[in-house]
Amino acid sequence: MTTGRRALLSAGAAALALPVPAVAQQEWPQRPIRIVVPYAPGGGTDLVSRLLAEAMRHDLGQPVIIENRPGGNGVVGTDQVARSPADGYTQVAVTNGHLLSPYVTPSLPFDPVRDFTPVALLAAYPIVLVSRLGLPFRDLRGLIAFARANPDGVSHGTSTPLSSSIGNLFARQIGAKMTEVPYRGGGPMMTDLIAGHLDVGWASPESALSQMGSGRLRIIGVTSRERLPLLSDVPSISEADLPDFEFTGWVGLYAPAGLPAAIARRMNAALRAAVTQQEVRRRIIQMGNYDFVEDAEAFAARTHRDAERWNKAAREGLLASGG
């Protein structure tokens, strides 16, 4: 055997002996992605998640499967994701009630910040302030003046810890004592508003708009800093001499803690591509949303900012559960 041939065979054997990192270097994703929605089907989080999941399928080259796992006010499904591998194949879509969980759920099995990696804001929406007709005011400034002049004369309905804290902070900031009436859901609250048993209520845009055909309700304010395009004639509460009154309800996507940054960026890019589709964007806006798909870094900052805000509200005793 010649020296040259022996050298070639040795080089070939050495190459075969090297480890082959094909699996490690495969581009993510290589199999279907599961997004857990820890609430019942048909709600806002479920609808937004399904819309975006279908829109991402082509970009990612893999199915994005929505799995509803309701229970424990979102705790059951969220805890399952917290315990899953941080490989990007199991994620969870939650509202910002996720950050309120420690204050309303005893013995919470996870930390809503420490045990998750923020992936993306999916959609954001204001809470709207709805009033029944027949009251001696027609707008937000009129409500504030009436509430200040009539201690205990205005009842305000809430149906979640988020709306409860918003309502209590509103009363505190306008310097009025308003009577909170907690409900188990937005539907019963709207029924009482329409029937005239309740003065005002804090609700999602979708919930309020679905009842506007009754002709017995009026939307008088939104909690976003800017007006909602869908309700351009309704002022933001910050316009009524409450410049710092800004609260946003949102739906966000999280993965278990330790998710590689490259996977978070890839998922975020697919979501951004999804919302450039005209029909997807139109449908999200129709649901009452005004902001969507924030990058992972901005969403992480939002998560920490909101967590600290609710921590402060809890210390001040402003997080009574809405039932």
GUPA-887622 format. One line per 10 residues: number of its first residue (from 1); for each residue x, y, z of N, C-alpha, C. Coordinates in Angstrom, 3 decimals. Layout:
# residues N
NUM = X:Y:Z:X:Y:Z:X:Y:Z; ...
***
This chain:
# residues 323
1 = 0.874:-1.201:0.000:0.000:0.000:0.000:0.899:1.236:0.000; 0.630:2.199:-0.848:1.471:3.383:-0.912:1.247:4.265:0.299; 2.234:5.124:0.543:2.112:6.045:1.679:0.937:6.986:1.511; 0.713:7.457:0.256:-0.403:8.385:0.025:-1.737:7.754:0.297; -1.870:6.436:-0.120:-3.156:5.780:0.111:-3.405:5.544:1.587; -2.323:5.159:2.302:-2.474:4.957:3.746:-2.908:6.250:4.435; -2.360:7.374:3.987:-2.724:8.667:4.593:-4.194:8.994:4.364; -4.704:8.703:3.137:-6.108:8.980:2.837:-7.053:8.124:3.674; -6.674:6.813:3.811:-7.513:5.933:4.616:-7.534:6.349:6.075; -6.384:6.788:6.582:-6.325:7.245:7.972:-7.166:8.478:8.181
11 = -7.104:9.391:7.223:-7.907:10.618:7.338:-9.393:10.294:7.313; -9.776:9.329:6.432:-11.184:8.950:6.361:-11.668:8.314:7.643; -10.835:7.432:8.236:-11.214:6.796:9.495:-11.367:7.815:10.604; -10.482:8.799:10.614:-10.565:9.841:11.645:-11.843:10.651:11.499; -12.222:10.923:10.261:-13.446:11.700:10.032:-14.677:10.936:10.508; -14.694:9.620:10.239:-15.827:8.806:10.666:-15.921:8.714:12.180; -14.768:8.827:12.845:-14.753:8.720:14.302:-15.272:9.964:14.991; -15.344:11.113:14.265:-15.802:12.365:14.881:-17.293:12.272:15.174; -17.759:12.861:16.289:-19.202:12.863:16.572:-19.957:13.665:15.526; -21.156:13.249:15.200:-21.976:13.943:14.199:-23.078:14.717:14.910
21 = -22.956:16.062:15.005:-23.921:16.845:15.785:-25.138:17.232:14.971; -25.644:16.312:14.143:-26.748:16.666:13.246:-27.993:17.072:14.008; -28.343:16.291:15.062:-29.557:16.600:15.819:-29.433:17.932:16.518; -28.222:18.169:17.112:-28.031:19.413:17.856:-28.120:20.624:16.951; -27.735:20.418:15.650:-27.689:21.569:14.756:-28.949:21.697:13.904; -29.919:20.813:14.063:-31.149:20.917:13.296:-31.876:22.207:13.657; -32.428:22.820:12.637:-33.152:24.068:12.877:-34.477:23.764:13.577; -34.782:24.556:14.593:-36.049:24.403:15.316:-37.143:25.086:14.512; -38.346:24.495:14.413:-38.827:23.258:15.052:-38.726:22.052:14.115; -38.606:20.889:14.704:-38.536:19.642:13.954:-39.784:18.781:14.142
31 = -40.704:19.248:14.981:-41.950:18.510:15.202:-43.040:19.508:15.619; -44.289:19.090:15.718:-45.371:20.022:16.066:-45.146:20.728:17.401; -45.629:21.945:17.483:-45.527:22.765:18.687:-46.898:22.763:19.360; -46.899:22.615:20.662:-48.159:22.590:21.421:-48.259:23.858:22.263; -49.351:24.590:22.073:-49.628:25.761:22.909:-50.812:25.420:23.808; -50.572:25.400:25.093:-51.623:25.131:26.065:-52.374:26.434:26.356; -53.688:26.389:26.240:-54.543:27.501:26.657:-55.239:27.021:27.930; -54.884:27.571:29.086:-55.406:27.026:30.352:-56.806:27.523:30.714; -57.598:27.814:29.683:-58.975:28.275:29.871:-59.876:27.486:28.922; -61.171:27.622:29.118:-62.135:26.899:28.278:-62.103:27.413:26.839
41 = -62.481:26.587:25.874:-62.540:27.030:24.477:-63.542:28.161:24.285; -63.269:28.997:23.292:-64.221:30.033:22.918:-63.967:31.396:23.516; -63.067:31.492:24.509:-62.748:32.786:25.101:-61.758:33.558:24.243; -61.464:34.787:24.659:-60.582:35.637:23.886:-59.186:35.054:23.700; -58.613:34.485:24.763:-57.272:33.902:24.672:-57.262:32.733:23.701; -58.282:31.901:23.774:-58.395:30.746:22.886:-58.528:31.196:21.433; -59.369:32.183:21.170:-59.608:32.630:19.797:-58.361:33.245:19.185; -57.675:34.103:19.939:-56.453:34.729:19.426:-55.382:33.677:19.178; -55.241:32.740:20.108:-54.208:31.707:19.981:-54.461:30.837:18.751; -55.693:30.450:18.522:-56.009:29.600:17.374:-55.784:30.348:16.061
51 = -56.155:31.595:16.034:-55.957:32.402:14.829:-54.476:32.491:14.463; -53.636:32.786:15.451:-52.209:32.926:15.195:-51.545:31.579:14.935; -52.014:30.535:15.603:-51.440:29.202:15.397:-51.585:28.767:13.947; -52.760:28.958:13.394:-52.991:28.576:12.009:-52.158:29.434:11.060; -52.031:30.722:11.384:-51.281:31.635:10.518:-49.777:31.360:10.541; -49.249:30.724:11.602:-47.818:30.447:11.715:-47.401:29.139:11.065; -48.358:28.306:10.734:-48.064:26.947:10.265:-47.082:26.950:9.076; -47.333:27.777:8.082:-46.498:27.787:6.886:-45.088:28.291:7.204; -45.003:29.351:7.988:-43.699:29.933:8.301:-42.814:28.964:9.082; -43.404:28.255:10.048:-42.625:27.346:10.888:-42.413:25.981:10.239
61 = -43.262:25.641:9.289:-43.135:24.339:8.646:-43.601:23.188:9.510; -44.298:23.501:10.583:-44.823:22.490:11.502:-46.193:22.944:12.003; -47.074:21.997:12.334:-48.353:22.378:12.926:-48.149:23.016:14.304; -49.001:23.975:14.628:-49.042:24.555:15.972:-50.398:24.164:16.551; -50.375:23.299:17.541:-51.591:22.681:18.073:-52.028:23.394:19.360; -53.285:23.809:19.399:-53.836:24.438:20.604:-54.497:23.365:21.459; -54.128:23.324:22.728:-54.696:22.349:23.656:-55.306:23.084:24.846; -56.614:23.009:24.997:-57.283:23.646:26.129:-57.188:22.754:27.358; -56.647:23.301:28.448:-56.562:22.574:29.716:-57.031:23.505:30.843; -58.367:23.765:30.899:-58.883:24.660:31.932:-58.855:24.016:33.304
71 = -58.963:24.865:34.310:-59.015:24.366:35.683:-58.213:25.257:36.611; -58.784:25.505:37.789:-58.064:26.274:38.797:-57.771:27.696:38.379; -58.693:28.307:37.608:-58.502:29.687:37.155:-57.204:29.824:36.352; -56.914:28.814:35.529:-55.736:28.848:34.674:-54.516:28.167:35.246; -54.581:27.759:36.505:-53.397:27.208:37.182:-53.032:25.817:36.667; -54.034:24.975:36.391:-53.767:23.576:36.030:-52.922:23.480:34.756; -53.379:24.099:33.682:-52.642:24.031:32.421:-51.312:24.754:32.473; -51.269:25.875:33.173:-50.030:26.646:33.272:-48.963:25.872:34.043; -49.380:25.183:35.093:-48.436:24.389:35.877:-47.857:23.251:35.042; -48.673:22.664:34.181:-48.187:21.598:33.301:-47.055:22.111:32.413
81 = -47.200:23.309:31.891:-46.161:23.871:31.027:-44.909:24.202:31.836; -45.089:24.722:33.035:-43.942:25.054:33.880:-43.060:23.829:34.123; -43.667:22.650:34.143:-42.936:21.409:34.422:-42.433:20.718:33.150; -42.668:21.308:31.992:-42.276:20.690:30.722:-40.838:21.050:30.353; -40.232:20.282:29.438:-38.874:20.609:28.978:-38.839:21.979:28.309; -37.741:22.691:28.481:-37.590:24.030:27.899:-37.022:23.924:26.490; -37.751:23.201:25.615:-37.272:22.979:24.251:-38.123:23.692:23.205; -39.103:24.472:23.649:-39.939:25.230:22.732:-41.142:24.492:22.195; -41.249:23.193:22.475:-42.347:22.417:21.913:-43.603:22.445:22.790; -43.490:22.995:23.989:-44.659:23.188:24.844:-44.624:24.603:25.396
91 = -45.649:25.393:25.066:-45.744:26.775:25.516:-47.152:27.011:26.059; -47.364:28.152:26.683:-48.669:28.442:27.259:-49.079:29.866:26.908; -50.347:30.035:26.549:-50.913:31.352:26.263:-51.818:31.740:27.428; -51.498:32.840:28.091:-52.238:33.262:29.278:-52.559:34.753:29.204; -53.551:35.154:29.982:-53.809:36.581:30.154:-52.886:37.109:31.249; -52.906:38.428:31.455:-52.062:38.955:32.525:-52.623:38.650:33.910; -53.760:37.944:33.967:-54.194:37.374:35.239:-53.168:36.375:35.754; -52.332:35.870:34.858:-51.220:34.986:35.230:-50.355:35.627:36.320; -50.119:36.930:36.201:-49.264:37.628:37.161:-49.994:37.943:38.462; -51.317:37.835:38.438:-52.107:38.070:39.645:-52.328:36.786:40.440
101 = -51.954:35.652:39.853:-52.208:34.355:40.497:-51.690:34.249:41.928; -50.488:34.746:42.232:-49.994:34.589:43.611:-50.876:35.256:44.659; -51.669:36.253:44.248:-52.460:37.017:45.212:-53.880:36.472:45.371; -54.291:35.573:44.451:-55.664:35.070:44.512:-55.734:33.549:44.614; -54.595:32.874:44.472:-54.575:31.411:44.530:-53.654:30.939:45.645; -54.199:30.363:46.702:-53.353:29.849:47.777:-52.468:28.706:47.283; -51.253:28.633:47.802:-50.313:27.532:47.492:-50.114:27.364:45.987; -49.874:28.446:45.292:-49.620:28.388:43.850:-48.388:27.516:43.585; -48.486:26.525:42.674:-47.370:25.592:42.485:-46.229:26.117:41.626; -46.323:27.324:41.144:-45.259:27.889:40.317:-45.130:29.380:40.605
111 = -43.994:29.931:40.219:-43.790:31.375:40.278:-44.056:31.916:38.873; -45.007:32.838:38.700:-45.395:33.272:37.357:-44.303:34.007:36.598; -43.290:34.491:37.280:-42.174:35.156:36.603:-40.962:34.231:36.527; -40.523:33.719:37.644:-39.280:32.952:37.706:-39.335:31.641:36.917; -40.503:31.004:36.849:-40.604:29.674:36.245:-40.957:29.685:34.764; -40.917:30.859:34.124:-41.293:30.949:32.708:-40.350:31.867:31.939; -40.260:31.616:30.635:-39.523:32.481:29.714:-40.533:33.238:28.857; -40.563:34.562:28.888:-41.470:35.319:28.017:-41.079:35.124:26.546; -42.057:34.789:25.718:-41.802:34.580:24.294:-42.349:35.739:23.468; -43.609:36.106:23.702:-44.199:37.193:22.912:-45.506:37.661:23.512
121 = -45.764:38.940:23.393:-47.114:39.457:23.597:-47.914:39.079:22.363; -49.064:38.456:22.532:-49.902:38.088:21.390:-50.901:39.190:21.051; -51.523:39.763:22.062:-52.518:40.807:21.833:-52.740:41.573:23.122; -53.090:42.834:22.990:-53.384:43.664:24.155:-54.689:44.406:23.928; -55.395:44.647:25.004:-56.696:45.296:24.897:-56.942:46.103:26.162; -57.704:47.189:26.061:-58.047:47.934:27.267:-59.229:47.283:27.971; -59.423:47.644:29.206:-60.672:47.355:29.902:-61.572:48.555:29.647; -62.847:48.319:29.413:-63.751:49.437:29.137:-64.675:49.656:30.324; -65.029:50.908:30.526:-65.954:51.292:31.587:-67.320:51.514:30.946; -68.293:50.719:31.371:-69.639:50.738:30.788:-70.625:51.241:31.834
131 = -71.551:52.084:31.411:-72.574:52.557:32.343:-73.959:52.222:31.799; -74.904:52.068:32.723:-76.296:51.903:32.293:-76.866:53.263:31.954; -77.927:53.259:31.201:-78.606:54.522:30.881:-79.492:54.925:32.060; -79.978:56.155:32.033:-80.873:56.629:33.084:-80.150:57.243:34.261; -78.831:57.345:34.211:-78.071:57.987:35.279:-77.886:59.462:34.949; -77.600:60.310:35.960:-77.486:61.752:35.704:-76.140:62.160:35.114; -75.533:61.294:34.313:-74.300:61.657:33.606:-74.254:60.850:32.315; -73.527:61.388:31.352:-73.445:60.748:30.035:-72.012:60.418:29.632; -71.055:60.914:30.413:-69.670:60.692:30.026:-68.804:60.496:31.258; -67.519:60.325:31.026:-66.579:60.006:32.094:-66.454:61.136:33.106
141 = -66.337:62.355:32.634:-66.214:63.491:33.559:-67.482:63.645:34.402; -68.625:63.371:33.779:-69.867:63.439:34.528:-69.927:62.379:35.614; -69.437:61.173:35.316:-69.391:60.111:36.324:-68.502:60.507:37.494; -67.329:61.059:37.189:-66.394:61.444:38.252:-67.019:62.494:39.167; -67.657:63.500:38.568:-68.286:64.550:39.368:-69.425:63.974:40.216; -70.224:63.091:39.638:-71.343:62.494:40.362:-70.848:61.621:41.512; -69.800:60.821:41.260:-69.267:59.936:42.299:-68.680:60.734:43.455; -68.018:61.835:43.154:-67.445:62.668:44.216:-68.522:63.334:45.053; -69.638:63.664:44.414:-70.714:64.363:45.122:-71.661:63.413:45.852; -71.574:62.121:45.556:-72.499:61.158:46.147:-71.747:59.954:46.710
151 = -71.161:60.079:47.899:-70.459:58.939:48.508:-71.376:57.721:48.591; -70.869:56.587:48.147:-71.621:55.323:48.141:-72.807:55.348:47.176; -72.863:56.367:46.334:-74.011:56.480:45.435:-73.805:55.789:44.098; -72.567:55.335:43.805:-72.276:54.679:42.525:-71.751:53.273:42.788; -72.403:52.297:42.187:-71.924:50.916:42.299:-71.136:50.565:41.039; -70.028:49.857:41.229:-69.246:49.446:40.055:-69.012:47.948:40.096; -69.314:47.288:38.966:-69.209:45.848:38.881:-67.850:45.398:38.381; -67.351:44.293:38.939:-66.092:43.694:38.512:-66.303:42.182:38.393; -65.478:41.526:37.564:-65.650:40.086:37.393:-64.330:39.312:37.408; -63.212:40.012:37.573:-61.901:39.359:37.640:-61.039:40.128:38.630
161 = -59.950:39.515:39.111:-59.029:40.269:39.964:-58.493:41.519:39.270; -58.269:41.426:37.950:-57.771:42.590:37.214:-58.780:43.725:37.225; -60.046:43.440:36.881:-61.042:44.506:36.852:-61.331:45.032:38.247; -61.232:44.169:39.252:-61.436:44.601:40.631:-60.382:45.615:41.041; -59.123:45.308:40.749:-58.051:46.224:41.140:-58.140:47.532:40.361; -58.516:47.450:39.080:-58.675:48.666:38.278:-59.783:49.544:38.854; -60.931:48.930:39.184:-62.036:49.695:39.743:-61.690:50.352:41.063; -61.002:49.620:41.935:-60.612:50.189:43.229:-59.602:51.317:43.075; -58.664:51.153:42.144:-57.681:52.218:41.906:-58.337:53.449:41.298; -59.321:53.241:40.430:-60.048:54.366:39.838:-60.741:55.175:40.930
171 = -61.485:54.496:41.807:-62.184:55.191:42.891:-61.202:55.951:43.769; -60.073:55.327:44.045:-59.067:55.974:44.891:-58.492:57.213:44.219; -58.205:57.124:42.911:-57.575:58.244:42.229:-58.518:59.419:42.014; -59.817:59.143:41.863:-60.741:60.272:41.697:-61.198:60.816:43.046; -60.794:60.169:44.136:-61.142:60.655:45.466:-62.596:60.426:45.814; -63.150:59.289:45.360:-64.558:58.986:45.646:-64.664:57.588:46.228; -65.685:57.379:47.038:-65.951:56.053:47.577:-67.055:55.417:46.753; -66.693:54.390:45.983:-67.656:53.686:45.149:-67.846:52.271:45.702; -69.020:51.725:45.523:-69.335:50.409:46.064:-69.060:49.330:45.025; -68.098:48.450:45.331:-67.766:47.372:44.398:-68.778:46.236:44.531
181 = -69.229:45.714:43.384:-70.119:44.559:43.338:-69.413:43.482:42.512; -68.863:42.453:43.168:-68.133:41.416:42.428:-69.063:40.393:41.784; -68.701:39.955:40.574:-69.465:38.944:39.840:-68.547:37.786:39.471; -69.150:36.633:39.206:-68.384:35.459:38.791:-68.012:35.491:37.315; -68.596:36.388:36.567:-68.285:36.487:35.146:-68.858:37.755:34.553; -68.373:38.105:33.345:-68.837:39.322:32.699:-70.289:39.260:32.270; -70.781:38.049:31.940:-72.169:37.910:31.506:-73.176:38.347:32.553; -73.098:37.806:33.777:-74.033:38.244:34.822:-73.925:39.737:35.134; -72.711:40.264:35.053:-72.535:41.694:35.315:-73.264:42.519:34.254; -73.128:42.121:32.993:-73.805:42.841:31.917:-75.322:42.742:32.061
191 = -75.801:41.588:32.488:-77.244:41.405:32.698:-77.764:42.386:33.736; -77.021:42.562:34.827:-77.447:43.493:35.878:-77.346:44.941:35.417; -76.358:45.259:34.597:-76.262:46.617:34.050:-77.474:46.919:33.173; -77.795:45.991:32.287:-78.935:46.182:31.382:-80.243:46.296:32.164; -80.354:45.500:33.247:-81.578:45.519:34.057:-81.655:46.732:34.980; -80.566:47.498:35.070:-80.571:48.684:35.913:-80.226:48.423:37.366; -79.716:47.218:37.686:-79.358:46.889:39.065:-77.938:47.323:39.423; -77.187:47.769:38.452:-75.792:48.160:38.634:-75.552:49.435:37.844; -74.715:50.330:38.380:-74.501:51.619:37.715:-73.463:51.534:36.603; -72.264:51.096:36.945:-71.203:50.991:35.948:-70.487:49.656:36.125
201 = -69.755:49.233:35.094:-69.022:47.979:35.175:-67.749:48.041:34.363; -66.765:47.241:34.773:-65.469:47.145:34.082:-65.465:45.839:33.292; -65.277:45.930:31.966:-65.426:44.744:31.126:-64.425:44.757:29.981; -64.290:43.604:29.310:-63.465:43.544:28.107:-64.234:44.194:26.958; -63.539:44.726:25.939:-64.254:45.327:24.806:-65.199:44.348:24.140; -64.747:43.088:23.964:-65.573:42.079:23.305:-66.873:41.848:24.071; -66.775:41.762:25.398:-67.953:41.536:26.234:-68.913:42.719:26.150; -68.365:43.923:26.207:-69.217:45.119:26.179:-69.873:45.302:24.821; -69.096:45.138:23.756:-69.638:45.358:22.417:-70.739:44.361:22.079; -70.648:43.160:22.633:-71.666:42.147:22.345:-73.022:42.517:22.931
211 = -73.034:43.452:23.889:-74.279:43.838:24.558:-74.779:45.227:24.151; -74.027:45.898:23.290:-74.400:47.267:22.959:-75.705:47.345:22.177; -76.099:46.242:21.530:-77.348:46.238:20.777:-78.582:46.362:21.644; -78.420:46.188:22.954:-79.575:46.298:23.857:-80.110:47.715:23.937; -79.270:48.688:23.605:-79.679:50.087:23.698:-79.781:50.605:25.114; -79.276:49.832:26.091:-79.389:50.238:27.497:-78.031:50.476:28.144; -76.987:50.419:27.345:-75.641:50.589:27.885:-74.886:51.660:27.111; -73.897:52.217:27.767:-73.050:53.225:27.131:-71.608:52.977:27.565; -70.681:52.886:26.616:-69.262:52.775:26.947:-68.726:54.186:27.119; -68.204:54.496:28.305:-67.813:55.881:28.578:-66.304:56.073:28.762
221 = -65.536:54.999:28.769:-64.093:55.174:28.935:-63.343:53.890:28.653; -62.072:54.028:28.277:-61.194:52.873:28.075:-59.926:53.104:28.890; -59.305:52.008:29.338:-58.152:52.135:30.238:-56.813:52.218:29.521; -56.804:52.130:28.193:-55.549:52.314:27.453:-55.209:53.793:27.404; -53.920:54.090:27.189:-53.515:55.509:27.113:-54.122:56.187:25.883; -54.178:55.455:24.771:-54.761:55.985:23.550:-56.170:55.431:23.366; -56.955:56.099:22.568:-58.294:55.605:22.270:-58.204:54.320:21.443; -59.181:53.479:21.593:-59.236:52.228:20.855:-59.794:52.508:19.462; -59.097:52.090:18.383:-59.602:52.361:17.030:-61.035:51.903:16.821; -61.392:50.793:17.446:-62.738:50.269:17.304:-63.773:51.146:18.005
231 = -63.319:51.964:18.976:-64.198:52.853:19.753:-63.588:54.249:19.769; -63.362:54.782:18.585:-62.606:56.038:18.469:-63.305:57.236:19.109; -64.616:57.134:19.334:-65.349:58.249:19.947:-65.400:58.145:21.469; -64.810:57.082:22.032:-64.808:56.896:23.484:-63.454:57.337:24.035; -63.430:58.297:24.966:-62.150:58.795:25.481:-61.449:57.785:26.383; -60.145:57.907:26.451:-59.402:57.121:27.430:-59.594:57.778:28.790; -59.518:56.978:29.843:-59.691:57.521:31.188:-58.575:58.504:31.517; -57.410:58.318:30.918:-56.294:59.237:31.167:-56.590:60.646:30.641; -57.567:60.782:29.746:-57.944:62.108:29.239:-58.743:62.901:30.264; -59.286:62.230:31.282:-60.147:62.899:32.266:-59.353:63.273:33.514
241 = -58.277:64.014:33.319:-57.446:64.502:34.429:-56.844:63.366:35.265; -56.673:62.194:34.655:-56.006:61.063:35.313:-54.905:60.567:34.383; -53.865:61.385:34.172:-52.864:61.091:33.142:-52.104:59.791:33.333; -52.001:59.299:34.559:-51.248:58.070:34.800:-52.132:56.830:34.870; -53.418:56.995:34.582:-54.339:55.852:34.677:-54.303:55.082:33.362; -53.487:54.065:33.326:-53.350:53.244:32.125:-53.232:51.784:32.534; -54.153:50.972:32.082:-54.130:49.541:32.364:-54.450:48.779:31.088; -53.702:47.759:30.861:-53.887:46.956:29.662:-54.109:45.504:30.028; -55.159:44.930:29.483:-55.304:43.491:29.552:-54.516:42.916:28.383; -53.890:41.775:28.561:-53.142:41.218:27.439:-53.135:39.700:27.459
251 = -52.803:39.150:26.311:-52.580:37.713:26.155:-51.124:37.542:25.769; -50.400:36.714:26.517:-48.981:36.528:26.256:-48.607:35.070:26.139; -47.515:34.816:25.443:-47.024:33.458:25.243:-45.759:33.252:26.068; -45.755:32.187:26.877:-44.607:31.846:27.710:-44.178:30.408:27.441; -42.888:30.154:27.666:-42.337:28.797:27.641:-41.747:28.520:29.016; -41.414:27.284:29.312:-40.765:27.008:30.600:-39.461:27.787:30.744; -39.062:28.035:31.974:-37.809:28.748:32.241:-36.648:28.003:31.594; -35.707:28.776:31.055:-34.530:28.174:30.444:-34.628:27.974:28.945; -35.697:28.460:28.315:-35.823:28.337:26.866:-34.667:29.055:26.175; -33.962:28.419:25.236:-32.886:29.093:24.505:-33.394:30.338:23.789
261 = -32.611:31.395:23.824:-33.028:32.665:23.218:-33.301:32.515:21.726; -32.557:31.652:21.047:-32.750:31.483:19.607:-34.140:30.944:19.294; -34.659:30.059:20.137:-36.002:29.511:19.914:-37.057:30.580:20.164; -36.870:31.370:21.210:-37.815:32.464:21.484:-37.857:33.433:20.303; -36.684:33.743:19.744:-36.638:34.661:18.605:-37.313:34.054:17.376; -37.125:32.767:17.163:-37.738:32.115:15.993:-39.261:32.119:16.111; -39.776:31.807:17.288:-41.221:31.806:17.499:-41.772:33.221:17.344; -41.047:34.173:17.871:-41.491:35.562:17.789:-41.534:36.042:16.344; -40.537:35.650:15.561:-40.503:36.042:14.154:-41.693:35.463:13.395; -42.060:34.214:13.719:-43.211:33.595:13.064:-44.505:34.319:13.425
271 = -44.615:34.757:14.672:-45.795:35.512:15.098:-45.864:36.864:14.399; -44.724:37.511:14.274:-44.694:38.807:13.588:-45.118:38.662:12.130; -44.653:37.582:11.506:-45.056:37.338:10.119:-46.559:37.081:10.034; -47.104:36.402:11.027:-48.534:36.091:11.031:-49.388:37.352:11.054; -49.022:38.327:11.884:-49.870:39.515:12.017:-49.678:40.512:10.883; -48.755:40.218:9.946:-48.684:41.053:8.746:-49.731:40.624:7.722; -50.338:39.463:7.940:-51.393:38.996:7.048:-52.646:39.835:7.287; -53.164:40.424:6.267:-54.243:41.398:6.392:-55.466:40.843:7.119; -55.871:39.628:6.772:-57.068:39.063:7.389:-56.843:38.755:8.862; -55.649:38.276:9.200:-55.324:37.998:10.601:-55.376:39.288:11.407
281 = -54.763:40.321:10.880:-54.745:41.615:11.574:-56.159:42.157:11.760; -56.980:42.050:10.713:-58.353:42.559:10.778:-59.145:41.846:11.872; -58.995:40.528:11.949:-59.757:39.757:12.929:-59.302:40.042:14.360; -58.014:40.259:14.557:-57.523:40.589:15.896:-58.081:41.935:16.350; -58.101:42.904:15.443:-58.630:44.225:15.783:-60.129:44.145:16.067; -60.848:43.320:15.311:-62.289:43.154:15.529:-62.596:42.612:16.918; -61.655:41.892:17.502:-61.846:41.349:18.848:-61.657:42.411:19.929; -61.304:43.641:19.517:-61.128:44.714:20.491:-59.693:44.922:20.910; -58.752:44.299:20.212:-57.340:44.468:20.536:-56.772:45.676:19.795; -55.747:46.275:20.365:-55.154:47.433:19.718:-53.634:47.330:19.599
291 = -53.035:46.290:20.107:-51.589:46.137:20.048:-51.297:44.644:20.039; -50.322:44.217:19.250:-50.044:42.794:19.215:-48.627:42.490:18.774; -48.159:41.329:19.181:-46.857:40.753:18.905:-45.712:41.713:19.222; -45.376:41.681:20.494:-44.241:42.419:21.026:-43.064:41.445:21.086; -41.838:41.913:20.821:-40.715:40.977:20.824:-40.435:40.467:22.235; -39.624:39.414:22.302:-39.417:38.718:23.575:-38.843:39.635:24.642; -37.890:40.508:24.257:-37.270:41.399:25.234:-38.275:42.407:25.774; -39.081:42.989:24.885:-40.089:43.959:25.326:-41.164:43.281:26.167; -41.529:42.051:25.793:-42.535:41.336:26.564:-42.000:40.957:27.944; -40.722:40.624:28.030:-40.112:40.336:29.331:-40.151:41.577:30.217
301 = -39.862:42.742:29.624:-39.911:43.993:30.392:-41.334:44.282:30.854; -42.318:44.031:29.983:-43.728:44.226:30.351:-44.106:43.294:31.507; -43.658:42.049:31.427:-43.953:41.071:32.472:-43.443:41.545:33.827; -42.187:41.979:33.877:-41.602:42.415:35.148:-42.250:43.714:35.641; -42.569:44.609:34.711:-43.211:45.872:35.095:-44.595:45.632:35.692; -45.379:44.777:35.031:-46.727:44.494:35.525:-46.686:43.698:36.827; -45.733:42.769:36.937:-45.622:41.986:38.174:-45.342:42.902:39.361; -44.472:43.873:39.161:-44.165:44.807:40.247:-45.364:45.710:40.546; -46.102:46.072:39.520:-47.281:46.919:39.719:-48.314:46.201:40.589; -48.563:44.912:40.298:-49.542:44.169:41.088:-49.012:43.861:42.485
311 = -47.709:43.701:42.590:-47.105:43.503:43.908:-47.363:44.720:44.790; -47.190:45.890:44.209:-47.429:47.139:44.942:-48.911:47.280:45.295; -49.793:46.957:44.325:-51.231:47.042:44.593:-51.639:46.089:45.702; -51.023:44.896:45.732:-51.333:43.919:46.779:-50.908:44.440:48.145; -49.725:45.060:48.204:-49.249:45.621:49.478:-50.177:46.715:49.989; -50.833:47.390:49.059:-51.749:48.487:49.439:-53.177:47.991:49.639; -53.398:46.676:49.521:-54.716:46.111:49.768:-55.727:46.386:48.679; -55.284:46.489:47.415:-56.178:46.845:46.321:-56.457:45.688:45.384; -56.175:44.461:45.802:-56.371:43.315:44.914:-57.434:42.355:45.430; -58.551:42.886:45.865:-59.652:42.013:46.262:-60.155:41.250:45.054
321 = -60.390:39.959:45.202:-60.837:39.124:44.103:-62.245:39.502:43.661; -62.440:39.484:42.335:-63.772:39.743:41.795:-64.634:38.514:41.758; -64.174:37.381:42.274:-65.003:36.179:42.286:-64.769:35.324:41.083
***
